[in-house]
Amino acid sequence: MVQINYMRSFSGNSNCFSLLFPLKEFTSESISEREFYLSLLQKAGYFDGKKGHCHTMIWSVHYDCVCDGIPFTMVYDEDYDDITFAVGLENLQQMPKIAEQLQALVESERRACGI
């Protein structure tokens, strides 16, 4: 089961979440969490893979994504090898919808792999 963990950003806004699950139970390949998410988001049409939609910050990489017309960001923390997601404050009410759709997407990947 995939658990949604809602959290605050470093600036104190409640606009972030992560998905908690044992990666090895959701893919038959030996890949990183970042590779897993990028592949999944591209297959679902949430991330187009264009260089202009990928931004390197000091210790992280931000991927611009869109789900049902709602923009969100996948944040890869290079120091901690960790993935979180964030929505802009203007889309705060849509965050549960995005989180639940990503949760369902990850769970469907598990079923597709037959694991």
N, CA, C and O of each residue as an XYZ file, in Angstrom:
460
protein
N       0.833     -1.187      0.000
C       0.000      0.000      0.000
C       0.878      1.251      0.000
O       1.925      1.298      0.647
N       0.436      2.234     -0.722
C       1.146      3.506     -0.829
C       0.495      4.502      0.128
O      -0.716      4.719      0.088
N       1.309      5.097      0.979
C       0.815      6.048      1.968
C       1.198      7.466      1.547
O       2.324      7.707      1.111
N       0.264      8.392      1.677
C       0.531      9.801      1.391
C       0.947     10.470      2.693
O       0.272     10.348      3.715
N       2.067     11.177      2.638
C       2.579     11.901      3.800
C       2.583     13.395      3.469
O       3.446     13.869      2.730
N       1.614     14.135      4.021
C       1.543     15.580      3.792
C       2.514     16.271      4.741
O       2.678     15.852      5.887
N       3.158     17.335      4.256
C       4.162     18.008      5.080
C       4.260     19.485      4.710
O       3.653     19.952      3.746
N       5.032     20.188      5.499
C       5.283     21.607      5.248
C       6.585     21.761      4.458
O       7.505     20.949      4.565
N       6.627     22.820      3.670
C       7.857     23.159      2.956
C       8.814     23.844      3.932
O       8.447     24.139      5.069
N      10.035     24.091      3.479
C      11.007     24.792      4.320
C      10.536     26.193      4.675
O      10.943     26.747      5.696
N       9.689     26.763      3.844
C       9.170     28.106      4.128
C       7.948     28.074      5.044
O       7.395     29.121      5.381
N       7.525     26.866      5.449
C       6.423     26.740      6.395
C       5.053     26.551      5.775
O       4.061     26.461      6.497
N       4.975     26.488      4.458
C       3.680     26.285      3.796
C       3.326     24.799      3.753
O       4.201     23.949      3.586
N       2.055     24.497      3.902
C       1.581     23.107      3.848
C       1.241     22.739      2.408
O       0.084     22.465      2.087
N       2.244     22.733      1.553
C       2.006     22.485      0.133
C       2.858     21.345     -0.424
O       3.074     21.269     -1.634
N       3.339     20.470      0.438
C       4.205     19.376      0.001
C       3.662     18.029      0.474
O       2.915     17.943      1.448
N       4.060     16.986     -0.246
C       3.724     15.631      0.171
C       4.733     14.669     -0.418
O       5.442     14.983     -1.374
N       4.778     13.508      0.167
C       5.588     12.423     -0.383
C       4.735     11.167     -0.371
O       3.717     11.096      0.317
N       5.161     10.187     -1.134
C       4.489      8.892     -1.160
C       5.437      7.881     -0.528
O       6.601      7.773     -0.916
N       4.930      7.155      0.436
C       5.751      6.191      1.162
C       5.361      4.774      0.756
O       4.206      4.369      0.892
N       6.345      4.028      0.254
C       6.128      2.639     -0.155
C       7.488      1.991     -0.364
O       8.465      2.678     -0.663
N       7.558      0.664     -0.208
C       8.824     -0.035     -0.470
C       9.027     -0.206     -1.975
O       8.347     -1.019     -2.602
N       9.942      0.542     -2.550
C      10.141      0.574     -3.999
C      10.317     -0.813     -4.597
O       9.787     -1.089     -5.673
N      11.044     -1.682     -3.927
C      11.315     -3.012     -4.498
C      10.046     -3.838     -4.689
O      10.052     -4.816     -5.438
N       8.964     -3.457     -4.023
C       7.691     -4.163     -4.189
C       6.841     -3.574     -5.323
O       5.765     -4.091     -5.624
N       7.320     -2.500     -5.947
C       6.528     -1.829     -6.964
C       7.175     -1.819     -8.341
O       6.632     -1.226     -9.273
N       8.306     -2.454     -8.479
C       8.965     -2.544     -9.775
C       9.755     -3.843     -9.844
O      10.288     -4.319     -8.842
N       9.819     -4.398    -11.030
C      10.587     -5.627    -11.209
C      12.030     -5.325    -11.605
O      12.851     -6.232    -11.738
N      12.326     -4.038    -11.790
C      13.662     -3.619    -12.187
C      14.439     -3.080    -10.991
O      13.858     -2.698     -9.975
N      15.741     -3.058    -11.128
C      16.602     -2.472    -10.098
C      16.901     -1.035    -10.507
O      17.917     -0.759    -11.146
N      16.005     -0.120    -10.132
C      16.155      1.289    -10.494
C      16.002      2.153     -9.255
O      15.491      1.712     -8.226
N      16.459      3.402     -9.378
C      16.323      4.339     -8.265
C      14.895      4.860     -8.190
O      14.113      4.716     -9.130
N      14.576      5.459     -7.067
C      13.252      6.047     -6.891
C      13.025      7.154     -7.920
O      11.929      7.279     -8.466
N      14.049      7.951     -8.185
C      13.930      9.018     -9.177
C      13.635      8.442    -10.566
O      12.753      8.941    -11.264
N      14.353      7.411    -10.968
C      14.108      6.773    -12.268
C      12.695      6.192    -12.336
O      12.021      6.292    -13.361
N      12.259      5.586    -11.233
C      10.916      5.015    -11.157
C       9.862      6.093    -11.404
O       8.980      5.931    -12.246
N       9.966      7.200    -10.655
C       8.982      8.270    -10.788
C       9.031      8.926    -12.164
O       7.985      9.171    -12.763
N      10.226      9.215    -12.673
C      10.316      9.857    -13.983
C       9.678      8.997    -15.063
O       8.952      9.508    -15.916
N       9.939      7.709    -15.031
C       9.338      6.800    -15.998
C       7.817      6.792    -15.862
O       7.093      6.879    -16.853
N       7.348      6.688    -14.627
C       5.913      6.636    -14.361
C       5.216      7.933    -14.775
O       4.156      7.901    -15.401
N       5.811      9.066    -14.425
C       5.216     10.357    -14.755
C       5.206     10.605    -16.264
O       4.272     11.213    -16.785
N       6.229     10.143    -16.958
C       6.248     10.295    -18.410
C       5.198      9.398    -19.063
O       4.500      9.831    -19.979
N       5.080      8.156    -18.603
C       4.065      7.250    -19.161
C       2.664      7.807    -18.968
O       1.807      7.665    -19.841
N       2.430      8.444    -17.820
C       1.104      8.984    -17.510
C       0.853     10.332    -18.192
O      -0.268     10.840    -18.168
N       1.889     10.909    -18.796
C       1.740     12.202    -19.444
C       1.810     13.381    -18.483
O       1.415     14.490    -18.844
N       2.301     13.168    -17.277
C       2.409     14.235    -16.283
C       3.717     15.012    -16.427
O       3.803     16.166    -16.007
N       4.734     14.384    -17.019
C       6.024     15.032    -17.239
C       6.470     14.716    -18.660
O       6.449     13.562    -19.087
N       6.877     15.762    -19.389
C       7.210     15.556    -20.796
C       8.695     15.311    -21.062
O       9.069     15.027    -22.200
N       9.542     15.413    -20.052
C      10.958     15.119    -20.221
C      11.760     16.213    -20.888
O      12.957     16.031    -21.115
N      11.153     17.342    -21.213
C      11.880     18.425    -21.857
C      12.855     19.080    -20.879
O      12.546     19.252    -19.700
N      14.021     19.437    -21.377
C      15.041     20.070    -20.529
C      14.532     21.348    -19.878
O      14.909     21.659    -18.748
N      13.695     22.078    -20.564
C      13.155     23.311    -20.013
C      12.214     23.092    -18.844
O      11.863     24.041    -18.143
N      11.803     21.851    -18.626
C      10.903     21.522    -17.520
C      11.630     20.801    -16.400
O      11.011     20.142    -15.564
N      12.949     20.933    -16.391
C      13.803     20.319    -15.372
C      14.796     21.387    -14.924
O      15.571     21.890    -15.738
N      14.781     21.736    -13.648
C      15.586     22.841    -13.134
C      16.511     22.356    -12.020
O      16.051     21.797    -11.025
N      17.791     22.568    -12.187
C      18.761     22.185    -11.163
C      18.941     23.347    -10.201
O      19.269     24.463    -10.604
N      18.723     23.069     -8.936
C      18.939     24.066     -7.886
C      20.258     23.711     -7.193
O      21.046     22.946     -7.749
N      20.513     24.234     -6.021
C      21.787     23.977     -5.351
C      21.938     22.508     -4.977
O      22.945     21.897     -5.335
N      20.981     21.922     -4.276
C      21.078     20.526     -3.860
C      19.890     19.697     -4.319
O      19.613     18.635     -3.761
N      19.194     20.181     -5.329
C      18.014     19.455     -5.771
C      17.750     19.701     -7.253
O      18.297     20.618     -7.866
N      16.896     18.848     -7.800
C      16.433     18.998     -9.167
C      14.913     19.053     -9.121
O      14.276     18.210     -8.489
N      14.332     20.043     -9.789
C      12.885     20.233     -9.788
C      12.350     19.902    -11.176
O      12.854     20.395    -12.185
N      11.326     19.062    -11.211
C      10.707     18.638    -12.461
C       9.294     19.219    -12.530
O       8.465     18.951    -11.661
N       9.026     20.015    -13.566
C       7.710     20.620    -13.751
C       6.751     19.582    -14.324
O       6.992     19.024    -15.395
N       5.679     19.335    -13.610
C       4.691     18.333    -14.020
C       3.306     18.968    -14.064
O       3.080     20.042    -13.506
N       2.384     18.282    -14.739
C       0.999     18.748    -14.823
C       0.079     17.533    -14.726
O       0.273     16.538    -15.424
N      -0.917     17.625    -13.858
C      -1.905     16.561    -13.680
C      -3.297     17.183    -13.824
O      -3.679     18.034    -13.020
N      -4.043     16.772    -14.826
C      -5.377     17.325    -15.081
C      -5.360     18.851    -15.146
O      -6.261     19.510    -14.627
N      -4.341     19.403    -15.779
C      -4.232     20.845    -15.931
C      -3.693     21.577    -14.716
O      -3.568     22.801    -14.738
N      -3.371     20.844    -13.649
C      -2.876     21.453    -12.416
C      -1.359     21.250    -12.347
O      -0.892     20.112    -12.305
N      -0.588     22.340    -12.334
C       0.863     22.184    -12.254
C       1.305     21.754    -10.859
O       0.737     22.177     -9.852
N       2.323     20.911    -10.822
C       2.963     20.526     -9.565
C       4.423     20.232     -9.864
O       4.819     20.140    -11.026
N       5.210     20.087     -8.829
C       6.642     19.872     -8.990
C       7.073     18.607     -8.276
O       6.682     18.360     -7.135
N       7.876     17.810     -8.952
C       8.561     16.703     -8.290
C       9.946     17.216     -7.937
O      10.670     17.706     -8.803
N      10.315     17.105     -6.676
C      11.596     17.603     -6.203
C      12.469     16.417     -5.818
O      12.107     15.607     -4.965
N      13.630     16.335     -6.467
C      14.604     15.294     -6.138
C      15.723     15.934     -5.324
O      16.464     16.773     -5.836
N      15.846     15.543     -4.070
C      16.897     16.034     -3.188
C      18.139     15.180     -3.411
O      18.168     14.005     -3.044
N      19.161     15.773     -4.013
C      20.373     15.023     -4.350
C      21.168     14.599     -3.126
O      21.822     13.556     -3.152
N      21.128     15.383     -2.054
C      21.867     15.024     -0.840
C      21.281     13.806     -0.148
O      22.015     12.918      0.286
N      19.961     13.764     -0.045
C      19.294     12.691      0.680
C      18.704     11.623     -0.232
O      18.122     10.654      0.254
N      18.844     11.783     -1.550
C      18.296     10.836     -2.515
C      16.820     10.593     -2.215
O      16.375      9.456     -2.059
N      16.077     11.691     -2.138
C      14.689     11.661     -1.678
C      13.804     12.412     -2.666
O      14.227     13.395     -3.274
N      12.574     11.936     -2.815
C      11.599     12.561     -3.710
C      10.440     13.115     -2.895
O       9.882     12.428     -2.040
N      10.084     14.369     -3.171
C       8.868     14.962     -2.619
C       8.144     15.675     -3.760
O       8.701     15.869     -4.841
N       6.917     16.056     -3.506
C       6.102     16.758     -4.485
C       5.575     18.031     -3.845
O       5.377     18.092     -2.631
N       5.349     19.052     -4.672
C       4.838     20.327     -4.158
C       3.890     20.947     -5.172
O       4.019     20.752     -6.381
N       2.941     21.696     -4.644
C       2.046     22.485     -5.485
C       2.244     23.946     -5.112
O       2.648     24.263     -3.994
N       1.955     24.833     -6.060
C       1.990     26.257     -5.757
C       0.863     26.611     -4.804
O      -0.151     25.915     -4.747
N       1.037     27.678     -4.063
C       0.022     28.069     -3.078
C      -1.326     28.341     -3.732
O      -2.365     28.177     -3.091
N      -1.326     28.756     -5.000
C      -2.592     29.005     -5.704
C      -3.345     27.705     -5.986
O      -4.536     27.740     -6.297
N      -2.670     26.563     -5.882
C      -3.302     25.253     -6.133
C      -3.370     24.379     -4.881
O      -3.519     23.160     -4.973
N      -3.261     25.000     -3.737
C      -3.230     24.260     -2.478
C      -4.450     23.355     -2.294
O      -4.317     22.244     -1.782
N      -5.618     23.810     -2.697
C      -6.830     22.996     -2.542
C      -6.817     21.772     -3.445
O      -7.539     20.808     -3.192
N      -6.010     21.799     -4.488
C      -5.925     20.679     -5.425
C      -4.882     19.636     -5.012
O      -4.797     18.573     -5.628
N      -4.092     19.926     -3.983
C      -3.027     19.016     -3.588
C      -3.517     17.602     -3.251
O      -2.897     16.641     -3.706
N      -4.593     17.425     -2.482
C      -5.055     16.060     -2.219
C      -5.414     15.297     -3.490
O      -5.162     14.096     -3.589
N      -6.001     15.991     -4.461
C      -6.358     15.351     -5.725
C      -5.096     14.848     -6.434
O      -5.057     13.711     -6.903
N      -4.080     15.685     -6.508
C      -2.830     15.284     -7.156
C      -2.177     14.139     -6.392
O      -1.727     13.164     -6.994
N      -2.125     14.255     -5.069
C      -1.515     13.201     -4.250
C      -2.232     11.869     -4.438
O      -1.587     10.830     -4.578
N      -3.543     11.896     -4.443
C      -4.314     10.657     -4.604
C      -4.157     10.070     -6.006
O      -4.133      8.850     -6.169
N      -4.050     10.932     -7.019
C      -3.844     10.421     -8.374
C      -2.454      9.796     -8.513
O      -2.301      8.764     -9.166
N      -1.453     10.412     -7.909
C      -0.110      9.818     -7.936
C      -0.078      8.515     -7.143
O       0.583      7.557     -7.545
N      -0.779      8.478     -6.034
C      -0.878      7.260     -5.237
C      -1.480      6.134     -6.077
O      -0.955      5.021     -6.093
N      -2.568      6.421     -6.766
C      -3.221      5.420     -7.620
C      -2.313      5.007     -8.776
O      -2.296      3.839     -9.166
N      -1.566      5.951     -9.319
C      -0.642      5.659    -10.409
C       0.446      4.687     -9.963
O       0.766      3.739    -10.680
N       1.009      4.919     -8.791
C       2.046      4.027     -8.253
C       1.450      2.650     -7.987
O       2.057      1.634     -8.327
N       0.272      2.609     -7.383
C      -0.363      1.318     -7.093
C      -0.696      0.555     -8.370
O      -0.601     -0.672     -8.400
N      -1.084      1.263     -9.419
C      -1.372      0.575    -10.693
C      -0.104      0.009    -11.309
O      -0.152     -1.008    -11.999
N       1.026      0.653    -11.068
C       2.299      0.148    -11.577
C       2.653     -1.188    -10.916
O       3.204     -2.087    -11.550
N       2.326     -1.292     -9.646
C       2.575     -2.546     -8.923
C       1.761     -3.686     -9.557
O       2.275     -4.782     -9.780
N       0.494     -3.405     -9.837
C      -0.356     -4.410    -10.460
C       0.121     -4.761    -11.867
O       0.083     -5.922    -12.275
N       0.576     -3.736    -12.609
C       1.053     -3.966    -13.980
C       2.303     -4.841    -14.010
O       2.526     -5.592    -14.960
N       3.112     -4.733    -12.960
C       4.340     -5.541    -12.896
C       4.059     -6.955    -12.387
O       4.915     -7.836    -12.461
N       2.849     -7.154    -11.869
C       2.493     -8.470    -11.344
C       3.215     -8.822    -10.058
O       3.420     -9.996     -9.749
N       3.595     -7.807     -9.320
C       4.336     -8.026     -8.068
C       3.371     -8.018     -6.901
O       3.787     -8.185     -5.755
